[in-house]
Amino acid sequence: MRGQQQSDGTARSTMRKALSAVLSRTDDRTVIEECRRCGTTLESVSICPACGGSDIVEYRLR
């Protein structure tokens, strides 16, 4: 992950948000949306605001 981290800490904060979503969930499922191009965690968008990518993936965790 060290090679992916940007100078502004974006990769680290993205991972932190994803882990926080999983660990603090109250139901039996969590859905995380992420840009496949840059790895930014997203919330119900079709175009990534960080890189302009449109390949969005959903991870459904139980």
N, C-alpha and C positions, 0 to 999 in steps of 0.2 A: 504494500500500500504506500510505502514511502515514495516510490516513483510516481504515483498518481496524485499525491498531495500538491496542491497549488500553494503559491506563496501566501495567499490570504487565508489559508486554513479551510478552504471550501470542502475538501474531501473529508476532513476530520469532522466538521460540523454536520455534513450529510450523514455520516455513519452514526453520529451521536443522535440525530433526529430519528433515524430508523430504529436504533436500539431503544430509544425512549418510547417510541410508538408501540413496540412489541412488549416491553417490560411493564408499561403502565396501563395496558389495556384492561378493560373490565368485562368484555364479552369473550366469547370463545373464538373469535376470528379477528384478524387484522389484515388490512389490505394496504400495501405500500406500492405507490406508483413511482417509477424511476425512469429517467431518460437513459436509453441504452448508449447514447453517444458520449455523454459526459458524466453520467452517474448522479445527476441532481435529483433529489427527492422532490416529487411534485404532488400537487393536489388538484385533481380533476381538470387538467389542461391537455390540449392536444398538440401544442407546440411548446418546447422547452424554452423558457425565458432566458436561460443562461447561455445556450449555444444555438438555438433555433432548430434543433433536431425535432423530427416528428415521430421517431420510433420510440414509443413509450411502452414500458412493460409493467404488468401488475404482478406482484407477489402476494399470494393469499396464504396467510399463516394461521394455523389453528392451535 
